[in-house]
Structures are given as C-alpha cells and as structure tokens.
Amino acid sequence: MSEELATDARTDSERRGITIGILVVALLCLSLFFVWHHYGVPGSGARPTAGSAR
C-alpha cells in the first residue's frame, strides 16, 4: 500500500517537469504543423497541378 501512496504524491518539481515536457511536445507539434503547411503538401491542394493551370 505504501507504493500506491508514493506514486500519487508528486512533488512540485516533478509536476513542473511534467508540465514543461508536455508544453515542449505541444510546441514541437505546432511548429511542425506550421512548417508543413508553409511549404505545402503534395496532393492537399496547396500546390496547383499542371492540369488545373490550363
């Protein structure tokens, strides 16, 4: 039972580390999303095809 109590009780520094980790991952995902849309993705309609230019 003591192990269950130990896992539920987290210190402030552990919570802060988890929060910072989640924020870093979210920022990486957002930056990848914006880069992906900035350069365009083939087949998504971001770039006109040769057939539609006529």
N, CA, C and O atoms as a Maestro MAE file, in Angstrom:
{
 s_m_m2io_version
 :::
 2.0.0
}

f_m_ct {
 s_m_title
 :::
 protein
 m_atom[216] {
  # First column is atom index #
  i_m_mmod_type
  r_m_x_coord
  r_m_y_coord
  r_m_z_coord
  i_m_residue_number
  s_m_chain_name
  s_m_pdb_residue_name
  s_m_pdb_atom_name
  i_m_atomic_number
  :::
  1 25 0.817 -1.201 0.000 1 A "MET " " N  " 7
  2 3 0.000 0.000 0.000 1 A "MET " " CA " 6
  3 2 0.856 1.259 0.000 1 A "MET " " C  " 6
  4 15 0.451 2.285 -0.548 1 A "MET " " O  " 8
  5 25 2.008 1.192 0.596 2 A "SER " " N  " 7
  6 3 2.862 2.377 0.647 2 A "SER " " CA " 6
  7 2 3.334 2.781 -0.745 2 A "SER " " C  " 6
  8 15 3.567 3.963 -0.998 2 A "SER " " O  " 8
  9 25 3.478 1.818 -1.647 3 A "GLU " " N  " 7
  10 3 3.886 2.152 -3.015 3 A "GLU " " CA " 6
  11 2 2.805 2.942 -3.741 3 A "GLU " " C  " 6
  12 15 3.111 3.863 -4.499 3 A "GLU " " O  " 8
  13 25 1.542 2.587 -3.515 4 A "GLU " " N  " 7
  14 3 0.450 3.301 -4.170 4 A "GLU " " CA " 6
  15 2 0.398 4.749 -3.691 4 A "GLU " " C  " 6
  16 15 0.161 5.656 -4.489 4 A "GLU " " O  " 8
  17 25 0.612 4.969 -2.420 5 A "LEU " " N  " 7
  18 3 0.602 6.330 -1.898 5 A "LEU " " CA " 6
  19 2 1.783 7.122 -2.440 5 A "LEU " " C  " 6
  20 15 1.658 8.318 -2.705 5 A "LEU " " O  " 8
  21 25 2.919 6.470 -2.607 6 A "ALA " " N  " 7
  22 3 4.103 7.169 -3.091 6 A "ALA " " CA " 6
  23 2 3.931 7.600 -4.542 6 A "ALA " " C  " 6
  24 15 4.428 8.657 -4.931 6 A "ALA " " O  " 8
  25 25 3.236 6.801 -5.350 7 A "THR " " N  " 7
  26 3 3.068 7.172 -6.750 7 A "THR " " CA " 6
  27 2 2.065 8.312 -6.915 7 A "THR " " C  " 6
  28 15 2.173 9.086 -7.865 7 A "THR " " O  " 8
  29 25 1.106 8.430 -6.023 8 A "ASP " " N  " 7
  30 3 0.115 9.500 -6.127 8 A "ASP " " CA " 6
  31 2 0.669 10.841 -5.646 8 A "ASP " " C  " 6
  32 15 0.245 11.894 -6.122 8 A "ASP " " O  " 8
  33 25 1.593 10.809 -4.725 9 A "ALA " " N  " 7
  34 3 2.135 12.047 -4.170 9 A "ALA " " CA " 6
  35 2 3.350 12.481 -4.978 9 A "ALA " " C  " 6
  36 15 4.416 11.873 -4.888 9 A "ALA " " O  " 8
  37 25 3.180 13.533 -5.763 10 A "ARG " " N  " 7
  38 3 4.284 14.060 -6.567 10 A "ARG " " CA " 6
  39 2 4.699 15.404 -6.006 10 A "ARG " " C  " 6
  40 15 3.868 16.173 -5.524 10 A "ARG " " O  " 8
  41 25 5.983 15.678 -6.071 11 A "THR " " N  " 7
  42 3 6.465 16.962 -5.596 11 A "THR " " CA " 6
  43 2 6.186 18.043 -6.635 11 A "THR " " C  " 6
  44 15 5.842 17.749 -7.780 11 A "THR " " O  " 8
  45 25 6.337 19.275 -6.223 12 A "ASP " " N  " 7
  46 3 6.093 20.389 -7.142 12 A "ASP " " CA " 6
  47 2 7.080 20.370 -8.300 12 A "ASP " " C  " 6
  48 15 6.711 20.696 -9.429 12 A "ASP " " O  " 8
  49 25 8.322 19.996 -8.042 13 A "SER " " N  " 7
  50 3 9.308 19.974 -9.124 13 A "SER " " CA " 6
  51 2 8.991 18.892 -10.141 13 A "SER " " C  " 6
  52 15 9.230 19.083 -11.334 13 A "SER " " O  " 8
  53 25 8.456 17.756 -9.696 14 A "GLU " " N  " 7
  54 3 8.065 16.707 -10.636 14 A "GLU " " CA " 6
  55 2 6.895 17.160 -11.492 14 A "GLU " " C  " 6
  56 15 6.876 16.923 -12.700 14 A "GLU " " O  " 8
  57 25 5.912 17.814 -10.867 15 A "ARG " " N  " 7
  58 3 4.772 18.330 -11.627 15 A "ARG " " CA " 6
  59 2 5.225 19.372 -12.632 15 A "ARG " " C  " 6
  60 15 4.746 19.396 -13.766 15 A "ARG " " O  " 8
  61 25 6.145 20.233 -12.221 16 A "ARG " " N  " 7
  62 3 6.660 21.281 -13.103 16 A "ARG " " CA " 6
  63 2 7.383 20.650 -14.290 16 A "ARG " " C  " 6
  64 15 7.237 21.107 -15.423 16 A "ARG " " O  " 8
  65 25 8.157 19.607 -14.034 17 A "GLY " " N  " 7
  66 3 8.879 18.923 -15.110 17 A "GLY " " CA " 6
  67 2 7.929 18.274 -16.099 17 A "GLY " " C  " 6
  68 15 8.152 18.333 -17.308 17 A "GLY " " O  " 8
  69 25 6.874 17.657 -15.595 18 A "ILE " " N  " 7
  70 3 5.887 17.035 -16.475 18 A "ILE " " CA " 6
  71 2 5.183 18.100 -17.312 18 A "ILE " " C  " 6
  72 15 4.970 17.915 -18.510 18 A "ILE " " O  " 8
  73 25 4.825 19.209 -16.680 19 A "THR " " N  " 7
  74 3 4.144 20.288 -17.398 19 A "THR " " CA " 6
  75 2 5.034 20.873 -18.483 19 A "THR " " C  " 6
  76 15 4.577 21.113 -19.601 19 A "THR " " O  " 8
  77 25 6.306 21.103 -18.161 20 A "ILE " " N  " 7
  78 3 7.240 21.648 -19.147 20 A "ILE " " CA " 6
  79 2 7.425 20.662 -20.294 20 A "ILE " " C  " 6
  80 15 7.499 21.070 -21.453 20 A "ILE " " O  " 8
  81 25 7.499 19.378 -19.988 21 A "GLY " " N  " 7
  82 3 7.631 18.366 -21.035 21 A "GLY " " CA " 6
  83 2 6.438 18.366 -21.978 21 A "GLY " " C  " 6
  84 15 6.605 18.284 -23.195 21 A "GLY " " O  " 8
  85 25 5.240 18.459 -21.424 22 A "ILE " " N  " 7
  86 3 4.034 18.493 -22.253 22 A "ILE " " CA " 6
  87 2 4.019 19.742 -23.121 22 A "ILE " " C  " 6
  88 15 3.664 19.671 -24.297 22 A "ILE " " O  " 8
  89 25 4.398 20.877 -22.562 23 A "LEU " " N  " 7
  90 3 4.426 22.121 -23.332 23 A "LEU " " CA " 6
  91 2 5.448 22.055 -24.463 23 A "LEU " " C  " 6
  92 15 5.180 22.537 -25.564 23 A "LEU " " O  " 8
  93 25 6.610 21.470 -24.208 24 A "VAL " " N  " 7
  94 3 7.640 21.348 -25.245 24 A "VAL " " CA " 6
  95 2 7.138 20.476 -26.385 24 A "VAL " " C  " 6
  96 15 7.326 20.818 -27.553 24 A "VAL " " O  " 8
  97 25 6.506 19.359 -26.065 25 A "VAL " " N  " 7
  98 3 5.972 18.476 -27.105 25 A "VAL " " CA " 6
  99 2 4.879 19.189 -27.902 25 A "VAL " " C  " 6
  100 15 4.826 19.058 -29.125 25 A "VAL " " O  " 8
  101 25 4.018 19.932 -27.233 26 A "ALA " " N  " 7
  102 3 2.954 20.657 -27.931 26 A "ALA " " CA " 6
  103 2 3.533 21.720 -28.862 26 A "ALA " " C  " 6
  104 15 3.054 21.884 -29.984 26 A "ALA " " O  " 8
  105 25 4.555 22.441 -28.412 27 A "LEU " " N  " 7
  106 3 5.185 23.459 -29.259 27 A "LEU " " CA " 6
  107 2 5.868 22.825 -30.463 27 A "LEU " " C  " 6
  108 15 5.809 23.373 -31.564 27 A "LEU " " O  " 8
  109 25 6.514 21.682 -30.272 28 A "LEU " " N  " 7
  110 3 7.133 20.989 -31.405 28 A "LEU " " CA " 6
  111 2 6.087 20.570 -32.430 28 A "LEU " " C  " 6
  112 15 6.294 20.725 -33.634 28 A "LEU " " O  " 8
  113 25 4.971 20.042 -31.958 29 A "CYS " " N  " 7
  114 3 3.912 19.628 -32.879 29 A "CYS " " CA " 6
  115 2 3.345 20.833 -33.637 29 A "CYS " " C  " 6
  116 15 3.100 20.745 -34.840 29 A "CYS " " O  " 8
  117 25 3.137 21.942 -32.952 30 A "LEU " " N  " 7
  118 3 2.621 23.131 -33.616 30 A "LEU " " CA " 6
  119 2 3.606 23.675 -34.646 30 A "LEU " " C  " 6
  120 15 3.204 24.064 -35.742 30 A "LEU " " O  " 8
  121 25 4.884 23.704 -34.306 31 A "SER " " N  " 7
  122 3 5.869 24.214 -35.254 31 A "SER " " CA " 6
  123 2 5.968 23.309 -36.478 31 A "SER " " C  " 6
  124 15 6.089 23.803 -37.600 31 A "SER " " O  " 8
  125 25 5.920 21.991 -36.280 32 A "LEU " " N  " 7
  126 3 5.936 21.076 -37.421 32 A "LEU " " CA " 6
  127 2 4.694 21.271 -38.290 32 A "LEU " " C  " 6
  128 15 4.780 21.210 -39.516 32 A "LEU " " O  " 8
  129 25 3.555 21.504 -37.667 33 A "PHE " " N  " 7
  130 3 2.321 21.729 -38.413 33 A "PHE " " CA " 6
  131 2 2.425 22.974 -39.280 33 A "PHE " " C  " 6
  132 15 2.049 22.949 -40.452 33 A "PHE " " O  " 8
  133 25 2.937 24.071 -38.708 34 A "PHE " " N  " 7
  134 3 3.040 25.314 -39.475 34 A "PHE " " CA " 6
  135 2 4.077 25.206 -40.584 34 A "PHE " " C  " 6
  136 15 3.861 25.737 -41.673 34 A "PHE " " O  " 8
  137 25 5.194 24.535 -40.339 35 A "VAL " " N  " 7
  138 3 6.196 24.334 -41.385 35 A "VAL " " CA " 6
  139 2 5.611 23.481 -42.498 35 A "VAL " " C  " 6
  140 15 5.826 23.757 -43.678 35 A "VAL " " O  " 8
  141 25 4.873 22.445 -42.122 36 A "TRP " " N  " 7
  142 3 4.251 21.541 -43.086 36 A "TRP " " CA " 6
  143 2 3.293 22.304 -44.002 36 A "TRP " " C  " 6
  144 15 3.278 22.081 -45.212 36 A "TRP " " O  " 8
  145 25 2.494 23.205 -43.422 37 A "HIS " " N  " 7
  146 3 1.552 23.970 -44.228 37 A "HIS " " CA " 6
  147 2 2.222 25.102 -44.984 37 A "HIS " " C  " 6
  148 15 1.744 25.485 -46.051 37 A "HIS " " O  " 8
  149 25 3.309 25.648 -44.468 38 A "HIS " " N  " 7
  150 3 4.007 26.737 -45.145 38 A "HIS " " CA " 6
  151 2 4.624 26.252 -46.451 38 A "HIS " " C  " 6
  152 15 4.532 26.933 -47.472 38 A "HIS " " O  " 8
  153 25 5.244 25.092 -46.425 39 A "TYR " " N  " 7
  154 3 5.889 24.564 -47.622 39 A "TYR " " CA " 6
  155 2 4.929 23.781 -48.503 39 A "TYR " " C  " 6
  156 15 5.281 23.425 -49.627 39 A "TYR " " O  " 8
  157 25 3.751 23.511 -48.029 40 A "GLY " " N  " 7
  158 3 2.752 22.825 -48.838 40 A "GLY " " CA " 6
  159 2 2.968 21.331 -48.861 40 A "GLY " " C  " 6
  160 15 4.086 20.837 -48.711 40 A "GLY " " O  " 8
  161 25 1.879 20.630 -49.051 41 A "VAL " " N  " 7
  162 3 1.931 19.169 -49.090 41 A "VAL " " CA " 6
  163 2 1.370 18.722 -50.430 41 A "VAL " " C  " 6
  164 15 0.256 19.111 -50.780 41 A "VAL " " O  " 8
  165 25 2.097 17.926 -51.186 42 A "PRO " " N  " 7
  166 3 1.574 17.459 -52.474 42 A "PRO " " CA " 6
  167 2 0.276 16.670 -52.293 42 A "PRO " " C  " 6
  168 15 0.189 15.782 -51.445 42 A "PRO " " O  " 8
  169 25 -0.713 17.003 -53.092 43 A "GLY " " N  " 7
  170 3 -1.975 16.295 -53.027 43 A "GLY " " CA " 6
  171 2 -2.981 16.917 -52.079 43 A "GLY " " C  " 6
  172 15 -4.124 16.464 -52.019 43 A "GLY " " O  " 8
  173 25 -2.588 17.947 -51.334 44 A "SER " " N  " 7
  174 3 -3.516 18.558 -50.386 44 A "SER " " CA " 6
  175 2 -4.205 19.788 -50.972 44 A "SER " " C  " 6
  176 15 -5.048 20.395 -50.312 44 A "SER " " O  " 8
  177 25 -3.859 20.158 -52.195 45 A "GLY " " N  " 7
  178 3 -4.446 21.350 -52.793 45 A "GLY " " CA " 6
  179 2 -3.621 22.590 -52.519 45 A "GLY " " C  " 6
  180 15 -4.006 23.682 -52.937 45 A "GLY " " O  " 8
  181 25 -2.505 22.458 -51.835 46 A "ALA " " N  " 7
  182 3 -1.658 23.610 -51.547 46 A "ALA " " CA " 6
  183 2 -0.919 24.063 -52.803 46 A "ALA " " C  " 6
  184 15 -0.683 25.257 -52.988 46 A "ALA " " O  " 8
  185 25 -0.558 23.121 -53.661 47 A "ARG " " N  " 7
  186 3 0.137 23.451 -54.906 47 A "ARG " " CA " 6
  187 2 -0.787 23.160 -56.087 47 A "ARG " " C  " 6
  188 15 -1.383 22.085 -56.154 47 A "ARG " " O  " 8
  189 25 -0.910 24.090 -57.000 48 A "PRO " " N  " 7
  190 3 -1.729 23.803 -58.182 48 A "PRO " " CA " 6
  191 2 -1.039 22.785 -59.076 48 A "PRO " " C  " 6
  192 15 0.180 22.815 -59.240 48 A "PRO " " O  " 8
  193 25 -1.824 21.888 -59.649 49 A "THR " " N  " 7
  194 3 -1.260 20.890 -60.544 49 A "THR " " CA " 6
  195 2 -1.206 21.449 -61.965 49 A "THR " " C  " 6
  196 15 -1.806 22.486 -62.248 49 A "THR " " O  " 8
  197 25 -0.501 20.774 -62.845 50 A "ALA " " N  " 7
  198 3 -0.382 21.236 -64.223 50 A "ALA " " CA " 6
  199 2 -1.730 21.228 -64.929 50 A "ALA " " C  " 6
  200 15 -1.981 22.072 -65.789 50 A "ALA " " O  " 8
  201 25 -2.586 20.305 -64.585 51 A "GLY " " N  " 7
  202 3 -3.900 20.211 -65.220 51 A "GLY " " CA " 6
  203 2 -4.825 21.351 -64.836 51 A "GLY " " C  " 6
  204 15 -5.651 21.763 -65.651 51 A "GLY " " O  " 8
  205 25 -4.714 21.867 -63.634 52 A "SER " " N  " 7
  206 3 -5.607 22.937 -63.189 52 A "SER " " CA " 6
  207 2 -5.129 24.307 -63.655 52 A "SER " " C  " 6
  208 15 -5.876 25.279 -63.549 52 A "SER " " O  " 8
  209 25 -3.907 24.410 -64.166 53 A "ALA " " N  " 7
  210 3 -3.366 25.701 -64.588 53 A "ALA " " CA " 6
  211 2 -3.891 26.090 -65.965 53 A "ALA " " C  " 6
  212 15 -3.723 27.237 -66.379 53 A "ALA " " O  " 8
  213 25 -4.513 25.178 -66.673 54 A "ARG " " N  " 7
  214 3 -4.986 25.495 -68.035 54 A "ARG " " CA " 6
  215 2 -6.215 26.367 -68.017 54 A "ARG " " C  " 6
  216 15 -6.736 26.722 -69.075 54 A "ARG " " O  " 8
  :::
 }
 m_bond[215] {
  # First column is bond index #
  i_m_from
  i_m_to
  i_m_order
  :::
  1 1 2 1
  2 2 3 1
  3 3 4 2
  4 3 5 1
  5 5 6 1
  6 6 7 1
  7 7 8 2
  8 7 9 1
  9 9 10 1
  10 10 11 1
  11 11 12 2
  12 11 13 1
  13 13 14 1
  14 14 15 1
  15 15 16 2
  16 15 17 1
  17 17 18 1
  18 18 19 1
  19 19 20 2
  20 19 21 1
  21 21 22 1
  22 22 23 1
  23 23 24 2
  24 23 25 1
  25 25 26 1
  26 26 27 1
  27 27 28 2
  28 27 29 1
  29 29 30 1
  30 30 31 1
  31 31 32 2
  32 31 33 1
  33 33 34 1
  34 34 35 1
  35 35 36 2
  36 35 37 1
  37 37 38 1
  38 38 39 1
  39 39 40 2
  40 39 41 1
  41 41 42 1
  42 42 43 1
  43 43 44 2
  44 43 45 1
  45 45 46 1
  46 46 47 1
  47 47 48 2
  48 47 49 1
  49 49 50 1
  50 50 51 1
  51 51 52 2
  52 51 53 1
  53 53 54 1
  54 54 55 1
  55 55 56 2
  56 55 57 1
  57 57 58 1
  58 58 59 1
  59 59 60 2
  60 59 61 1
  61 61 62 1
  62 62 63 1
  63 63 64 2
  64 63 65 1
  65 65 66 1
  66 66 67 1
  67 67 68 2
  68 67 69 1
  69 69 70 1
  70 70 71 1
  71 71 72 2
  72 71 73 1
  73 73 74 1
  74 74 75 1
  75 75 76 2
  76 75 77 1
  77 77 78 1
  78 78 79 1
  79 79 80 2
  80 79 81 1
  81 81 82 1
  82 82 83 1
  83 83 84 2
  84 83 85 1
  85 85 86 1
  86 86 87 1
  87 87 88 2
  88 87 89 1
  89 89 90 1
  90 90 91 1
  91 91 92 2
  92 91 93 1
  93 93 94 1
  94 94 95 1
  95 95 96 2
  96 95 97 1
  97 97 98 1
  98 98 99 1
  99 99 100 2
  100 99 101 1
  101 101 102 1
  102 102 103 1
  103 103 104 2
  104 103 105 1
  105 105 106 1
  106 106 107 1
  107 107 108 2
  108 107 109 1
  109 109 110 1
  110 110 111 1
  111 111 112 2
  112 111 113 1
  113 113 114 1
  114 114 115 1
  115 115 116 2
  116 115 117 1
  117 117 118 1
  118 118 119 1
  119 119 120 2
  120 119 121 1
  121 121 122 1
  122 122 123 1
  123 123 124 2
  124 123 125 1
  125 125 126 1
  126 126 127 1
  127 127 128 2
  128 127 129 1
  129 129 130 1
  130 130 131 1
  131 131 132 2
  132 131 133 1
  133 133 134 1
  134 134 135 1
  135 135 136 2
  136 135 137 1
  137 137 138 1
  138 138 139 1
  139 139 140 2
  140 139 141 1
  141 141 142 1
  142 142 143 1
  143 143 144 2
  144 143 145 1
  145 145 146 1
  146 146 147 1
  147 147 148 2
  148 147 149 1
  149 149 150 1
  150 150 151 1
  151 151 152 2
  152 151 153 1
  153 153 154 1
  154 154 155 1
  155 155 156 2
  156 155 157 1
  157 157 158 1
  158 158 159 1
  159 159 160 2
  160 159 161 1
  161 161 162 1
  162 162 163 1
  163 163 164 2
  164 163 165 1
  165 165 166 1
  166 166 167 1
  167 167 168 2
  168 167 169 1
  169 169 170 1
  170 170 171 1
  171 171 172 2
  172 171 173 1
  173 173 174 1
  174 174 175 1
  175 175 176 2
  176 175 177 1
  177 177 178 1
  178 178 179 1
  179 179 180 2
  180 179 181 1
  181 181 182 1
  182 182 183 1
  183 183 184 2
  184 183 185 1
  185 185 186 1
  186 186 187 1
  187 187 188 2
  188 187 189 1
  189 189 190 1
  190 190 191 1
  191 191 192 2
  192 191 193 1
  193 193 194 1
  194 194 195 1
  195 195 196 2
  196 195 197 1
  197 197 198 1
  198 198 199 1
  199 199 200 2
  200 199 201 1
  201 201 202 1
  202 202 203 1
  203 203 204 2
  204 203 205 1
  205 205 206 1
  206 206 207 1
  207 207 208 2
  208 207 209 1
  209 209 210 1
  210 210 211 1
  211 211 212 2
  212 211 213 1
  213 213 214 1
  214 214 215 1
  215 215 216 2
  :::
 }
}
